[in-house]
Amino acid sequence: MEHTMYAVTVLPLGATVAAGASTTLLQALEAAGIELPSSCRNGTCRTCLCRLQSGTVAYTVEWPGLSLEEKRDGDVLPCVALARSDLVLNVPLARRVCTDHR
């Protein structure tokens, strides 16, 4: 599963990036120049909370900071989530950042 890549589409931004199976969604998005609100990066502060519209994720921690209801509703924490299929995320506060440092 190490070399498996998945497409992660971020709405309403309309950007699609590749995420490796062992890279958190937050890391993959940041590497592609997309910034999400984030803080702790360990699944506890919930700053990066967003809605999974389609696809499947796994987590790097046993119990991420989500209630059962939030999990049922499709909420995810990208800082500790790993793609297990192509994904569509609804992240209203996502924005493109300049990655060209010329």
Secondary structure, 3 states (H helix, E strand, C coil): CCCCEEEEEEECCCEEEEEECCCEHHHHHHHCCEECCCCCCCCCCCCCCEEEEECCEEECCCCCCCCHHHHHHCEECCCCEEECCCEEEECCCCEECCCCCC
